[in-house]
Amino acid sequence: FPVTIPNAIHLLEQNPDKINWRQLSNNPNAIHLLEQNLKKINWRQLSNNPNAINLLKENYHKINWRQLSSNPNAINLLKENSKKINWNELSRNLNAMQLLEQNPDKIDWNQLSLNTNAIHLLEQNPDKIDWLYISSNPSIFELDYEIMKKNNQIIYEELIKEVMRPSRVFKYPDYDYIEELFGE
């Protein structure tokens, strides 16, 4: 999703003639503006918008089912309309594990290999893993926080030494006294 600044919505409200409605349709913070301008909505983009589920239900005939299949908040709507699911897109949907587990023959294993919540399915089906795609899946790595803490100890000590330097911590009127006392 594009970077959104919720506090700038008032600028859009004041300049509706300058709005890029295609982009705005994908903005989770703009639902109220979109509801007031139904004719300007880009329904393909809106189908991707995680906050637009109610608006999409009210305009069911305008849903782009391919885009909706990747929408993490659309799982119930997809379950109710399973024949309209785009299984390639659903295979990347982080919240679709139950649907995918119930329909393993429809899984796009390439796309599933990118899904951070699908590691358990991939482990159960190693012959179907797309090794190129899974290589970019951040869930294949386990972080060892103890080693990370140990490796960063030197940086931590140097940072504390600099930040807690007496001349930074103590704000005496007689700075010369601090220099004499601590040698800074």
Backbone as a printed PyTorch tensor [residue, N CA C, xyz], in Angstrom:
tensor([[[  0.8310,  -1.1850,   0.0000],
         [  0.0000,   0.0000,   0.0000],
         [  0.8700,   1.2410,   0.0000]],

        [[  0.3990,   2.2990,  -0.6110],
         [  1.1660,   3.5360,  -0.5690],
         [  1.2290,   4.0630,   0.8560]],

        [[  2.2250,   4.8650,   1.1420],
         [  2.3300,   5.4790,   2.4530],
         [  1.1520,   6.4200,   2.6180]],

        [[  0.4830,   6.2970,   3.7480],
         [ -0.6840,   7.1470,   3.9840],
         [ -0.4440,   8.0200,   5.2010]],

        [[ -0.9410,   9.2350,   5.1460],
         [ -0.8670,  10.1630,   6.2620],
         [ -2.3110,  10.5090,   6.6250]],

        [[ -2.8530,   9.8310,   7.6370],
         [ -4.2630,  10.0440,   7.9670],
         [ -4.6130,  11.4980,   8.2490]],

        [[ -3.6780,  12.2650,   8.7590],
         [ -3.9610,  13.6490,   9.0980],
         [ -4.0460,  14.5580,   7.8830]],

        [[ -3.7420,  14.0500,   6.6990],
         [ -3.7990,  14.8680,   5.4840],
         [ -5.0970,  14.6750,   4.7110]],

        [[ -6.0020,  13.8710,   5.2230],
         [ -7.2760,  13.6390,   4.5390],
         [ -8.0070,  14.9600,   4.3010]],

        [[ -7.8810,  15.8910,   5.2270],
         [ -8.5510,  17.1870,   5.0520],
         [ -8.0860,  17.8970,   3.7760]],

        [[ -6.8310,  17.6750,   3.3700],
         [ -6.3430,  18.2730,   2.1180],
         [ -7.0900,  17.7000,   0.9180]],

        [[ -7.3590,  16.4070,   0.9740],
         [ -8.1180,  15.7760,  -0.1040],
         [ -9.5560,  16.2860,  -0.1180]],

        [[-10.1320,  16.4130,   1.0520],
         [-11.5130,  16.8960,   1.1420],
         [-11.6390,  18.3170,   0.5940]],

        [[-10.5970,  19.1120,   0.7680],
         [-10.6070,  20.4940,   0.2890],
         [-10.2820,  20.6010,  -1.2070]],

        [[ -9.7090,  19.5350,  -1.7760],
         [ -9.2890,  19.5540,  -3.1830],
         [ -9.7480,  18.2910,  -3.9140]],

        [[-11.0340,  18.0180,  -3.9410],
         [-11.5020,  16.7660,  -4.5500],
         [-11.1970,  16.6610,  -6.0440]],

        [[-11.0260,  17.7870,  -6.7120],
         [-10.7230,  17.7770,  -8.1530],
         [ -9.2900,  17.3220,  -8.4480]],

        [[ -8.4590,  17.2580,  -7.4140],
         [ -7.0570,  16.8710,  -7.5960],
         [ -6.7740,  15.4430,  -7.1160]],

        [[ -7.7800,  14.7750,  -6.6510],
         [ -7.5940,  13.4340,  -6.0990],
         [ -7.3400,  12.4170,  -7.2060]],

        [[ -6.3830,  11.5560,  -6.9680],
         [ -6.1600,  10.3970,  -7.8290],
         [ -7.0280,   9.2840,  -7.2380]],

        [[ -8.1850,   9.0810,  -7.8080],
         [ -9.1740,   8.1600,  -7.2420],
         [ -8.7190,   6.7000,  -7.3130]],

        [[ -7.8950,   6.3890,  -8.2850],
         [ -7.3690,   5.0220,  -8.3810],
         [ -6.5240,   4.7210,  -7.1400]],

        [[ -5.6100,   5.6290,  -6.8260],
         [ -4.7530,   5.4400,  -5.6560],
         [ -5.5540,   5.5300,  -4.3550]],

        [[ -6.4590,   6.4610,  -4.3110],
         [ -7.2480,   6.6450,  -3.0980],
         [ -8.0990,   5.4120,  -2.8000]],

        [[ -8.5290,   4.7210,  -3.8390],
         [ -9.3540,   3.5230,  -3.6510],
         [ -8.6040,   2.4300,  -2.9070]],

        [[ -7.2950,   2.4890,  -2.9170],
         [ -6.4660,   1.5020,  -2.2260],
         [ -6.0690,   1.9640,  -0.8270]],

        [[ -6.4580,   3.1720,  -0.4540],
         [ -6.0460,   3.7660,   0.8160],
         [ -6.9950,   3.3470,   1.9420]],

        [[ -6.5080,   2.5840,   2.9190],
         [ -7.3690,   2.1150,   4.0150],
         [ -7.9510,   3.2350,   4.8730]],

        [[ -7.3270,   4.4160,   4.8320],
         [ -7.7880,   5.5330,   5.6590],
         [ -8.7880,   6.4450,   4.9500]],

        [[ -9.1620,   6.0970,   3.7380],
         [-10.0060,   6.9970,   2.9450],
         [-11.4120,   6.4570,   2.7150]],

        [[-11.8450,   5.4950,   3.4650],
         [-13.1410,   4.8530,   3.2170],
         [-14.2840,   5.8640,   3.2320]],

        [[-14.2750,   6.7930,   4.1690],
         [-15.3870,   7.7650,   4.2260],
         [-15.4390,   8.6240,   2.9650]],

        [[-14.2910,   8.9960,   2.4190],
         [-14.2670,   9.7750,   1.1660],
         [-14.7830,   8.9420,   0.0000]],

        [[-14.4080,   7.6910,  -0.0110],
         [-14.8370,   6.7990,  -1.0890],
         [-16.3430,   6.5480,  -1.0210]],

        [[-16.8640,   6.3890,   0.1790],
         [-18.3160,   6.1770,   0.3440],
         [-19.1150,   7.3720,  -0.1660]],

        [[-18.5330,   8.5540,  -0.0840],
         [-19.2060,   9.7690,  -0.5550],
         [-19.0470,   9.9790,  -2.0660]],

        [[-18.2030,   9.1620,  -2.7090],
         [-17.9090,   9.3420,  -4.1350],
         [-17.8760,   7.9900,  -4.8470]],

        [[-18.9400,   7.2480,  -4.7450],
         [-18.9870,   5.8810,  -5.2890],
         [-18.6780,   5.8200,  -6.7850]],

        [[-19.0780,   6.8270,  -7.5300],
         [-18.8630,   6.8050,  -8.9910],
         [-17.3950,   6.9930,  -9.3740]],

        [[-16.5820,   7.4660,  -8.4370],
         [-15.1760,   7.7240,  -8.7370],
         [-14.2480,   6.5920,  -8.2720]],

        [[-14.8040,   5.6260,  -7.6000],
         [-14.0010,   4.5280,  -7.0510],
         [-13.4230,   3.6580,  -8.1570]],

        [[-12.1960,   3.2510,  -7.9740],
         [-11.5870,   2.2320,  -8.8140],
         [-11.8280,   0.9140,  -8.0680]],

        [[-12.7760,   0.1290,  -8.5670],
         [-13.2340,  -1.0600,  -7.8390],
         [-12.1840,  -2.1640,  -7.7910]],

        [[-11.3100,  -2.1750,  -8.7630],
         [-10.2160,  -3.1490,  -8.7440],
         [ -9.3120,  -2.8660,  -7.5430]],

        [[ -8.9330,  -1.6040,  -7.3920],
         [ -8.0780,  -1.2090,  -6.2640],
         [ -8.8200,  -1.3450,  -4.9320]],

        [[-10.0710,  -0.9830,  -4.9220],
         [-10.8420,  -1.0770,  -3.6910],
         [-10.9480,  -2.5190,  -3.2110]],

        [[-11.0040,  -3.4540,  -4.1340],
         [-11.0990,  -4.8650,  -3.7610],
         [ -9.8660,  -5.3400,  -2.9950]],

        [[ -8.7790,  -4.6170,  -3.1340],
         [ -7.5360,  -4.8940,  -2.4140],
         [ -7.4880,  -4.2060,  -1.0480]],

        [[ -8.3490,  -3.2440,  -0.8320],
         [ -8.3160,  -2.4000,   0.3550],
         [ -8.8400,  -3.1680,   1.5750]],

        [[ -7.9990,  -3.3870,   2.5850],
         [ -8.4180,  -4.1840,   3.7380],
         [ -9.5490,  -3.5620,   4.5610]],

        [[ -9.7410,  -2.2590,   4.4670],
         [-10.8020,  -1.5950,   5.2320],
         [-12.0930,  -1.4090,   4.4470]],

        [[-12.1660,  -1.9580,   3.2470],
         [-13.3140,  -1.7020,   2.3710],
         [-14.3060,  -2.8650,   2.3120]],

        [[-14.2050,  -3.8130,   3.1870],
         [-15.0420,  -5.0120,   3.0860],
         [-16.5340,  -4.6650,   3.1020]],

        [[-16.9630,  -3.8060,   4.0010],
         [-18.3960,  -3.4470,   4.0550],
         [-18.8450,  -2.7380,   2.7840]],

        [[-18.0210,  -1.8350,   2.2730],
         [-18.3410,  -1.1290,   1.0380],
         [-18.4110,  -2.1090,  -0.1400]],

        [[-17.5360,  -3.0780,  -0.1500],
         [-17.5530,  -4.0950,  -1.2110],
         [-18.8050,  -4.9820,  -1.1100]],

        [[-19.1720,  -5.3430,   0.1020],
         [-20.3900,  -6.1470,   0.2830],
         [-21.6220,  -5.3990,  -0.2220]],

        [[-21.6460,  -4.0840,  -0.0010],
         [-22.7710,  -3.2670,  -0.4500],
         [-22.7910,  -3.1070,  -1.9720]],

        [[-21.6610,  -3.3420,  -2.6120],
         [-21.5240,  -3.2000,  -4.0690],
         [-20.9420,  -4.4880,  -4.6450]],

        [[-21.5400,  -5.5660,  -4.2500],
         [-21.0820,  -6.9170,  -4.5570],
         [-20.7750,  -7.1280,  -6.0460]],

        [[-21.6080,  -6.5960,  -6.8990],
         [-21.4550,  -6.7920,  -8.3460],
         [-20.2220,  -6.0750,  -8.9270]],

        [[-19.5820,  -5.2080,  -8.1400],
         [-18.4110,  -4.4760,  -8.6250],
         [-17.0900,  -5.0480,  -8.0950]],

        [[-17.1630,  -6.0940,  -7.3070],
         [-15.9590,  -6.6850,  -6.7180],
         [-15.0630,  -7.2680,  -7.8070]],

        [[-13.7890,  -7.0150,  -7.6800],
         [-12.7840,  -7.6710,  -8.5170],
         [-12.2820,  -8.8560,  -7.6900]],

        [[-12.7130, -10.0490,  -8.0530],
         [-12.4620, -11.2370,  -7.2370],
         [-10.9920, -11.6340,  -7.2100]],

        [[-10.2750, -11.3240,  -8.2670],
         [ -8.8330, -11.6090,  -8.2650],
         [ -8.1550, -10.7970,  -7.1610]],

        [[ -8.4360,  -9.4970,  -7.1370],
         [ -7.8280,  -8.6280,  -6.1210],
         [ -8.3470,  -8.9670,  -4.7230]],

        [[ -9.6210,  -9.2560,  -4.6380],
         [-10.1970,  -9.5790,  -3.3310],
         [ -9.5450, -10.8270,  -2.7470]],

        [[ -9.1370, -11.7530,  -3.5900],
         [ -8.5290, -12.9950,  -3.1180],
         [ -7.2210, -12.7540,  -2.3750]],

        [[ -6.5810, -11.6290,  -2.6090],
         [ -5.3570, -11.3080,  -1.8730],
         [ -5.6100, -10.3980,  -0.6730]],

        [[ -6.8560,  -9.9760,  -0.4790],
         [ -7.2030,  -9.0740,   0.6160],
         [ -7.2750,  -9.8650,   1.9300]],

        [[ -6.4110,  -9.5520,   2.9060],
         [ -6.3680, -10.3310,   4.1450],
         [ -7.6380, -10.2470,   4.9900]],

        [[ -8.4680,  -9.2340,   4.7770],
         [ -9.6950,  -9.0850,   5.5630],
         [-10.9360,  -9.6270,   4.8540]],

        [[-10.7370, -10.2620,   3.7150],
         [-11.8770, -10.7210,   2.9110],
         [-12.1410, -12.2220,   3.0280]],

        [[-11.5480, -12.8800,   3.9700],
         [-11.6360, -14.3390,   4.0460],
         [-13.0800, -14.8230,   4.1500]],

        [[-13.8780, -14.2030,   4.9930],
         [-15.2830, -14.6470,   5.1170],
         [-16.0540, -14.4550,   3.8150]],

        [[-15.8440, -13.3540,   3.1560],
         [-16.5020, -13.0940,   1.8720],
         [-16.0480, -14.1160,   0.8250]],

        [[-14.7880, -14.4710,   0.8560],
         [-14.2650, -15.4770,  -0.0700],
         [-14.8240, -16.8680,   0.2340]],

        [[-14.9360, -17.1840,   1.5090],
         [-15.5220, -18.4830,   1.8950],
         [-16.9580, -18.5990,   1.3820]],

        [[-17.6890, -17.4990,   1.4360],
         [-19.0820, -17.4870,   0.9690],
         [-19.1810, -17.5730,  -0.5510]],

        [[-18.0860, -17.2860,  -1.2490],
         [-18.0750, -17.2530,  -2.7160],
         [-16.8710, -18.0200,  -3.2530]],

        [[-16.7010, -19.2230,  -2.8090],
         [-15.4820, -19.9890,  -3.1050],
         [-15.2640, -20.2240,  -4.6020]],

        [[-16.3280, -20.2210,  -5.3960],
         [-16.1680, -20.4310,  -6.8390],
         [-15.5450, -19.2190,  -7.5300]],

        [[-15.5320, -18.0750,  -6.8480],
         [-14.9800, -16.8550,  -7.4500],
         [-13.5400, -16.5860,  -6.9970]],

        [[-13.0160, -17.4360,  -6.1620],
         [-11.6610, -17.2380,  -5.6420],
         [-10.6350, -17.3910,  -6.7470]],

        [[ -9.6690, -16.5080,  -6.7390],
         [ -8.4850, -16.6560,  -7.5790],
         [ -7.4360, -17.3200,  -6.6860]],

        [[ -7.1740, -18.5830,  -6.9460],
         [ -6.3300, -19.3780,  -6.0550],
         [ -4.8650, -18.9590,  -6.0970]],

        [[ -4.4270, -18.3860,  -7.1980],
         [ -3.0520, -17.8620,  -7.2510],
         [ -2.8830, -16.7440,  -6.2260]],

        [[ -3.8200, -15.8070,  -6.2470],
         [ -3.7710, -14.6830,  -5.3050],
         [ -4.0170, -15.1540,  -3.8720]],

        [[ -4.9470, -16.0520,  -3.6960],
         [ -5.2570, -16.5420,  -2.3550],
         [ -4.0490, -17.2420,  -1.7370]],

        [[ -3.2410, -17.8790,  -2.5530],
         [ -2.0740, -18.5900,  -2.0360],
         [ -1.0660, -17.6460,  -1.3870]],

        [[ -1.1280, -16.3620,  -1.7290],
         [ -0.2580, -15.3610,  -1.0960],
         [ -0.9240, -14.6780,   0.0960]],

        [[ -2.2150, -14.9100,   0.2840],
         [ -2.9820, -14.2260,   1.3290],
         [ -2.5890, -14.7710,   2.7010]],

        [[ -2.0960, -13.8990,   3.5550],
         [ -1.6070, -14.3040,   4.8700],
         [ -2.6770, -14.9220,   5.7590]],

        [[ -3.9240, -14.5770,   5.5410],
         [ -5.0140, -15.0680,   6.3940],
         [ -5.7990, -16.2190,   5.7860]],

        [[ -5.3030, -16.8060,   4.7270],
         [ -6.0680, -17.8150,   3.9860],
         [ -5.6810, -19.2620,   4.3130]],

        [[ -4.9450, -19.4820,   5.3690],
         [ -4.4330, -20.8330,   5.6260],
         [ -5.5450, -21.8800,   5.7090]],

        [[ -6.6210, -21.5740,   6.3910],
         [ -7.7030, -22.5520,   6.5210],
         [ -8.2850, -22.9270,   5.1570]],

        [[ -8.5570, -21.9350,   4.3270],
         [ -9.0830, -22.1940,   2.9830],
         [ -8.0890, -23.0110,   2.1450]],

        [[ -6.8320, -22.6860,   2.2600],
         [ -5.8080, -23.3940,   1.4930],
         [ -5.6470, -24.8310,   1.9890]],

        [[ -5.6820, -25.0140,   3.2870],
         [ -5.5740, -26.3650,   3.8520],
         [ -6.7470, -27.2390,   3.4160]],

        [[ -7.9200, -26.6310,   3.2730],
         [ -9.1050, -27.3800,   2.8490],
         [ -9.1230, -27.6580,   1.3490]],

        [[ -8.2860, -26.9590,   0.5940],
         [ -8.2630, -27.0990,  -0.8720],
         [ -6.8270, -27.2250,  -1.3890]],

        [[ -6.0810, -28.2050,  -0.9410],
         [ -4.6660, -28.2930,  -1.3360],
         [ -4.4580, -28.4810,  -2.8390]],

        [[ -5.4470, -29.0400,  -3.5180],
         [ -5.3220, -29.2410,  -4.9660],
         [ -5.4210, -27.9290,  -5.7490]],

        [[ -5.8620, -26.8470,  -5.0970],
         [ -6.0110, -25.5600,  -5.7810],
         [ -4.8880, -24.5800,  -5.4400]],

        [[ -3.9990, -24.9830,  -4.5850],
         [ -2.9110, -24.1010,  -4.1500],
         [ -1.9560, -23.8290,  -5.3040]],

        [[ -1.5540, -22.5730,  -5.4130],
         [ -0.4570, -22.2050,  -6.3160],
         [  0.8020, -22.2640,  -5.4460]],

        [[  1.5670, -23.3180,  -5.6040],
         [  2.7100, -23.5720,  -4.7210],
         [  3.8250, -22.5470,  -4.9000]],

        [[  3.9170, -21.9620,  -6.0790],
         [  4.8970, -20.8920,  -6.2840],
         [  4.5580, -19.7110,  -5.3760]],

        [[  3.3070, -19.2770,  -5.4430],
         [  2.8770, -18.1400,  -4.6240],
         [  2.8870, -18.4900,  -3.1390]],

        [[  2.5130, -19.7040,  -2.8190],
         [  2.5080, -20.1260,  -1.4160],
         [  3.9230, -20.0810,  -0.8340]],

        [[  4.9050, -20.3280,  -1.6650],
         [  6.2920, -20.2960,  -1.2010],
         [  6.7080, -18.9030,  -0.7260]],

        [[  5.9710, -17.8860,  -1.1230],
         [  6.2230, -16.5110,  -0.6680],
         [  5.4500, -16.1610,   0.6070]],

        [[  4.4730, -16.9670,   0.9520],
         [  3.5630, -16.6500,   2.0540],
         [  4.2230, -16.9400,   3.4030]],

        [[  4.3850, -15.9000,   4.2010],
         [  5.0670, -16.0450,   5.4900],
         [  4.2930, -16.8950,   6.4910]],

        [[  3.0080, -17.0680,   6.2930],
         [  2.2140, -17.8860,   7.2140],
         [  2.0480, -19.3290,   6.7510]],

        [[  2.7010, -19.7050,   5.6620],
         [  2.4770, -21.0280,   5.0720],
         [  3.6290, -22.0050,   5.2850]],

        [[  4.5330, -21.6900,   6.1480],
         [  5.7030, -22.5570,   6.3300],
         [  5.2880, -23.9830,   6.6850]],

        [[  4.2720, -24.1340,   7.5210],
         [  3.8420, -25.4870,   7.9050],
         [  3.3440, -26.2860,   6.7020]],

        [[  2.6440, -25.6400,   5.7770],
         [  2.1830, -26.3290,   4.5620],
         [  3.3590, -26.6950,   3.6540]],

        [[  4.3110, -25.8080,   3.5850],
         [  5.4890, -26.0590,   2.7600],
         [  6.3330, -27.1920,   3.3420]],

        [[  6.4400, -27.2280,   4.6560],
         [  7.1940, -28.3100,   5.3010],
         [  6.5290, -29.6660,   5.0550]],

        [[  5.2050, -29.6600,   4.9880],
         [  4.4680, -30.9100,   4.7240],
         [  4.5550, -31.3300,   3.2600]],

        [[  4.9260, -30.4170,   2.3740],
         [  4.9750, -30.6870,   0.9310],
         [  6.2800, -30.1780,   0.3200]],

        [[  7.4230, -30.6640,   0.7710],
         [  8.7040, -30.1200,   0.2790],
         [  8.9130, -30.3020,  -1.2200]],

        [[  8.2650, -31.2900,  -1.8010],
         [  8.4040, -31.5200,  -3.2460],
         [  7.6830, -30.4600,  -4.0780]],

        [[  6.8290, -29.6510,  -3.4400],
         [  6.0690, -28.6330,  -4.1670],
         [  6.6010, -27.2160,  -3.9390]],

        [[  7.6250, -27.0970,  -3.1340],
         [  8.1920, -25.7830,  -2.8270],
         [  8.8480, -25.1870,  -4.0600]],

        [[  8.6320, -23.8990,  -4.2670],
         [  9.3710, -23.1580,  -5.2860],
         [ 10.5830, -22.5850,  -4.5570]],

        [[ 11.7350, -23.1730,  -4.7970],
         [ 12.9340, -22.8370,  -4.0290],
         [ 13.4270, -21.4230,  -4.2970]],

        [[ 13.1610, -20.8950,  -5.4570],
         [ 13.5270, -19.5160,  -5.7440],
         [ 12.6790, -18.5650,  -4.8950]],

        [[ 11.3700, -18.7980,  -4.8820],
         [ 10.4690, -17.9190,  -4.1340],
         [ 10.6600, -18.0500,  -2.6300]],

        [[ 10.8300, -19.2620,  -2.1490],
         [ 10.9620, -19.4180,  -0.6950],
         [ 12.2420, -18.7730,  -0.1860]],

        [[ 13.2110, -18.6220,  -1.0680],
         [ 14.4650, -17.9760,  -0.6680],
         [ 14.2570, -16.5230,  -0.2600]],

        [[ 13.1750, -15.8920,  -0.7120],
         [ 12.8940, -14.5140,  -0.3140],
         [ 11.8110, -14.4250,   0.7650]],

        [[ 11.3890, -15.5620,   1.2840],
         [ 10.3800, -15.5930,   2.3450],
         [ 11.0700, -15.3820,   3.6960]],

        [[ 10.7760, -14.2730,   4.3880],
         [ 11.4690, -13.9880,   5.6490],
         [ 11.1890, -15.0070,   6.7570]],

        [[ 10.1670, -15.8090,   6.6210],
         [  9.8310, -16.7840,   7.6590],
         [ 10.7400, -18.0040,   7.6660]],

        [[ 11.6140, -18.1300,   6.6810],
         [ 12.5040, -19.2990,   6.6780],
         [ 13.6710, -19.1110,   7.6330]],

        [[ 13.8240, -17.8980,   8.1540],
         [ 14.9190, -17.6110,   9.0590],
         [ 14.4230, -17.5670,  10.4980]],

        [[ 15.2280, -18.1340,  11.3900],
         [ 14.9340, -18.0380,  12.8130],
         [ 15.9750, -17.1130,  13.4180]],

        [[ 15.5270, -16.1050,  14.1130],
         [ 16.4420, -15.1490,  14.7230],
         [ 16.9070, -15.6830,  16.0710]],

        [[ 18.2030, -15.6940,  16.2830],
         [ 18.7740, -16.1060,  17.5640],
         [ 19.0750, -14.8400,  18.3470]],

        [[ 18.1470, -14.4720,  19.2090],
         [ 18.2500, -13.2120,  19.9250],
         [ 19.4300, -13.1710,  20.8930]],

        [[ 19.8230, -14.3150,  21.4510],
         [ 20.9680, -14.3500,  22.3560],
         [ 22.2550, -14.0100,  21.6130]],

        [[ 22.4350, -14.5840,  20.4350],
         [ 23.6310, -14.2870,  19.6470],
         [ 23.5950, -12.8290,  19.1880]],

        [[ 22.4260, -12.3450,  18.7940],
         [ 22.3070, -10.9510,  18.3700],
         [ 22.6680, -10.0110,  19.5270]],

        [[ 22.2070, -10.3510,  20.7150],
         [ 22.5030,  -9.5330,  21.8920],
         [ 24.0040,  -9.5400,  22.1640]],

        [[ 24.6110, -10.7150,  22.0930],
         [ 26.0480, -10.8490,  22.3260],
         [ 26.8370, -10.0580,  21.2840]],

        [[ 26.4480, -10.1570,  20.0240],
         [ 27.1550,  -9.4580,  18.9480],
         [ 27.0210,  -7.9420,  19.0460]],

        [[ 25.9680,  -7.4800,  19.6440],
         [ 25.7400,  -6.0420,  19.7510],
         [ 26.2070,  -5.4540,  21.0770]],

        [[ 26.7720,  -6.2750,  21.9490],
         [ 27.2000,  -5.8110,  23.2620],
         [ 28.2520,  -4.7090,  23.1550]],

        [[ 29.2100,  -4.8580,  22.2410],
         [ 30.2660,  -3.8470,  22.0790],
         [ 29.6500,  -2.5160,  21.6560]],

        [[ 28.7400,  -2.5620,  20.6850],
         [ 28.0750,  -1.3360,  20.2320],
         [ 27.2840,  -0.7190,  21.3790]],

        [[ 26.6000,  -1.5590,  22.1440],
         [ 25.8070,  -1.0930,  23.2770],
         [ 26.7020,  -0.3710,  24.2790]],

        [[ 27.8420,  -0.9750,  24.6190],
         [ 28.7460,  -0.3720,  25.5890],
         [ 29.2920,   0.9590,  25.0860]],

        [[ 29.6610,   1.0180,  23.8080],
         [ 30.1660,   2.2690,  23.2450],
         [ 29.0810,   3.3410,  23.2250]],

        [[ 27.8750,   2.9350,  22.8950],
         [ 26.7600,   3.8820,  22.8600],
         [ 26.4800,   4.4360,  24.2540]],

        [[ 26.4330,   3.5680,  25.2540],
         [ 26.1760,   4.0170,  26.6310],
         [ 27.3030,   4.9280,  27.1010]],

        [[ 28.5200,   4.5660,  26.7840],
         [ 29.6730,   5.3800,  27.1710],
         [ 29.5510,   6.7950,  26.5970]],

        [[ 29.1270,   6.8850,  25.3290],
         [ 28.9880,   8.1930,  24.6870],
         [ 27.7790,   8.9610,  25.2290]],

        [[ 26.6680,   8.2920,  25.3420],
         [ 25.4360,   8.9530,  25.7790],
         [ 25.5130,   9.3770,  27.2380]],

        [[ 26.1670,   8.5730,  28.0630],
         [ 26.2240,   8.8630,  29.4930],
         [ 27.4910,   9.6350,  29.8820]],

        [[ 28.1680,  10.2050,  28.9040],
         [ 29.3370,  11.0390,  29.1580],
         [ 28.9540,  12.0960,  30.1960]],

        [[ 29.7510,  12.2740,  31.2210],
         [ 29.3880,  13.2220,  32.2910],
         [ 29.0220,  14.6120,  31.7910]],

        [[ 29.7230,  15.1070,  30.7750],
         [ 29.4090,  16.4530,  30.2930],
         [ 28.0380,  16.5170,  29.6290]],

        [[ 27.5100,  15.3570,  29.2040],
         [ 26.1580,  15.3180,  28.6290],
         [ 25.0980,  15.1510,  29.7150]],

        [[ 25.4850,  14.4170,  30.7730],
         [ 24.5180,  14.0870,  31.8150],
         [ 24.3950,  15.2130,  32.8340]],

        [[ 25.5420,  15.7480,  33.2530],
         [ 25.5290,  16.7970,  34.2660],
         [ 25.6120,  18.1590,  33.6110]],

        [[ 24.7450,  19.0150,  33.9660],
         [ 24.7230,  20.3650,  33.4000],
         [ 25.0370,  21.3780,  34.5170]],

        [[ 26.3260,  21.3870,  34.9400],
         [ 26.7680,  22.3220,  35.9680],
         [ 27.1250,  23.6590,  35.3280]],

        [[ 26.9280,  24.7380,  36.0660],
         [ 27.3510,  26.0330,  35.5360],
         [ 28.8780,  26.0920,  35.3600]],

        [[ 29.5980,  25.3640,  36.2060],
         [ 31.0610,  25.3910,  36.1330],
         [ 31.5270,  24.1800,  35.3270]],

        [[ 31.4930,  24.3060,  33.9950],
         [ 31.8710,  23.2020,  33.1060],
         [ 33.3520,  22.8470,  33.2580]],

        [[ 34.1820,  23.8440,  33.6120],
         [ 35.6120,  23.5810,  33.8040],
         [ 35.8160,  22.5690,  34.9250]],

        [[ 34.9770,  22.6310,  35.9520],
         [ 35.0770,  21.6920,  37.0690],
         [ 34.8280,  20.2690,  36.5760]],

        [[ 33.8630,  20.0730,  35.6930],
         [ 33.5490,  18.7480,  35.1340],
         [ 34.7400,  18.2330,  34.3360]],

        [[ 35.3560,  19.1100,  33.5390],
         [ 36.5180,  18.7050,  32.7400],
         [ 37.6560,  18.2520,  33.6340]],

        [[ 37.8960,  18.9880,  34.7180],
         [ 38.9740,  18.6160,  35.6460],
         [ 38.6660,  17.2900,  36.3120]],

        [[ 37.4170,  17.1580,  36.7330],
         [ 37.0000,  15.9580,  37.4620],
         [ 37.0300,  14.7110,  36.6060]],

        [[ 36.5480,  14.7810,  35.3740],
         [ 36.4100,  13.5990,  34.5200],
         [ 37.3800,  13.5690,  33.3510]],

        [[ 38.1440,  14.5970,  33.1680],
         [ 39.1370,  14.5960,  32.0940],
         [ 38.5590,  14.7330,  30.7130]],

        [[ 37.4980,  15.4720,  30.5350],
         [ 36.9250,  15.6580,  29.1950],
         [ 37.2980,  16.9840,  28.6260]]])
